[in-house]
Amino acid sequence: MKARVHIMLKDGVLDPQGEAVRHALGTLGFAGVEGVRQGKVIELDLTATDKAAAETEVRQMCEKLLANTVIEKYTVDIV
């Protein structure tokens, strides 16, 4: 079983990398981009066979290590 975790900065948190990408796109002629938010995706290979238990465990991983929950939000997809 695989888990995919999407981590993004919370709304209102400054995203300097996203702003740098937005600026670079503008200099390359892509003028229609008003904002960019950059995040990360973490893919986990799990030995779990129960989907609900796997999601609970991955959420615990996010709370303890994978995401900085003060400034980041995350979603978990079990696939």
N, C-alpha and C positions, 0 to 999 in steps of 0.2 A: 504494500500500500504506500502511496506517496502523499505527502502533504506539501502544499504550496502556500507560503506566507508572503503576503504583500504588505510592505511597510512604507508608510508615507509620513511626512511631517504633518502635524495637525494644522488646520486652518489658522492663520494668523501668525504662524511661526515663520520667520524669515528663512528663505531658501536661496542662499547665495549661489549654489551650483545651478539651480533652475534658472536663476536670473542670468548667469553667465551663458547658459545655453540659449536663452531667449535673445540675448544681445548678439551672440554669434550668428544665430539664424537670421537676425535682422541685417547684419553686415553681409550675409550671403545672398541677400535679396528676398528673403521670406518675410515680407513686411506684415503679413496678416496674423502673426503670432503675438497675442497680447500677454500671455503668461505661460510659464513652464514650471511644473513642480516635479522634482526628481525624487525617486524612491528606490527601493530595492526589493528583489524577489529572492526568497530563500526556499529551496526545494529540499525536502527531507525524505529519505527512504526509510520507511518504518516497518518493523516486524509485526506490529499490531494487526489483528484481524477484525476487531470490532471498531467500526467507524466512529461511533460516539466516544468511545474510550480514547481513540487516537486523537480526535479533535480536542478533547479535554486535556490530554497530555501536551499537545502542541501549544495550546493556549497557555499552559503553565510555563512552557519553554519561553514563549514570547514575553510573559510577565517577568520572568527571572533573568533572561539573558538576551534574547534576540531583538527585542524592541526597547527603546527608551521611552516608556509610557508617559513620561512627563511632557515630551515634545512630539512623540510619534503615535500614530494610530496604526492598527494592523487588521488584516482579515486573514482567515484561515480557510483554505479549500482542501478537502480530503478527496483525492482522486485515485 
